[in-house]
Amino acid sequence: MSYWGKATSSKIVNAQVIQLSSAVAVNSSPFTAQTYQIRVISPIATWISIGTSTTSAAVQAAGNVFLAANTASGDYFTVTPGQTISCIALSSATTGTVSVAEMS
């Protein structure tokens, strides 16, 4: 009998699609009580911030995270239940979506 090693994974407990705006930060719904990790992916370049309350200026401020467009498997972040992710498009002429998978 041969051994088949499985990839490490987490259970998806919720998924959100955020419609981006280039002018203002858009917040997700608060993460569920079981969410401790999220996977974020977007077809367009985006600034993101994870916390309990963020504004457009806070998302674009130094120290927040730049999410590159079209990353193959998305980026993973540790979160706590009740937090949200705020997103704003990098370019003022760009709109699109950000996919957020909540993991337990």
N, C-alpha and C positions, 0 to 999 in steps of 0.2 A: 504494500500500500504506500503510495506516495503522499507527501505532505504538501498541502496547499496553504501557504501563508496568506492571511487576510490583511488587507490594509486597515490601519487604525481609522476609526470613524466615530462620529457622534450622531445621535438621533436627532432628526429635524422635528421640532415641535411646533413650529409656525413659520410662515413665509409672508413677506411683505414686498410689494413693488411700490417704489416711491417715484412719483412723477417729478422730475427736476425742473427747476426754474433757474434762470441765469441771474435774476434780480434779487431773490430772497432765499434764505435757507428754508428747506422743507423738512419737517420732523416726521419720523416714523411714529407709529403707535408705541406706547410703552411695551418693553419686552415682558413676556409671560413670566410667571413665578418659577418656571422650570428652566429658564434661559440663562446660560453661563458662558456661552460662546456664540458668535455670529460669523457667518461667511457673507462677504459683501463683494458684489461684482457689478460692473457697469460697462456698457459699450462706449461711454464717453468719459473723458477726464473730469474728475470731481474732487472737491474739497469736502472732507467729512469731519465731524466732531461727535464724540460719544459722551453723554452725560445726562444730567437731569433737566437742564434748561439751557438752551443755546439760542443765539440770535445770528442773523446774517453776518454781522461784523465779527462775532466770535468764531464762526466757522472759517472765515477767511484770514483770521489773525495768525501770526507766527506761532508755530508750535502745534498747529492742527495737522491732520494727516491728508496728504495728497494721494488719491486713488487713481492709479494709471488706468487708461482705457484698455478694455479687452484683455485683461489678465486671464490666462487659461483656466485656472481653478479658483479664482477669487482670492481675497485676502481674509484671514481669520483674525478675530479680535475677542479678547476676554471682556465680558460685561457682567453686570449684576441685574437681577430682575428689577423691572421698573424703569431702567434707564431707556433712553431713546438715542437714535442716530439722526444727526442733522446733516443734510447734504446741500451743496450748491454747485452748479455747473461752473467749470473753469472759464469758459468763454461766454461772453455776454450774448453771443448769437446762437448759442447751443441750448437745446432742450433734449431730454431723453429720460431714461429710467435708471434706477438703481435697484438691484435685487438683493434682499436681505433674508438669509435663511437663519432662523433662530435654532440653536443647538442646545441640547441638555448634556 
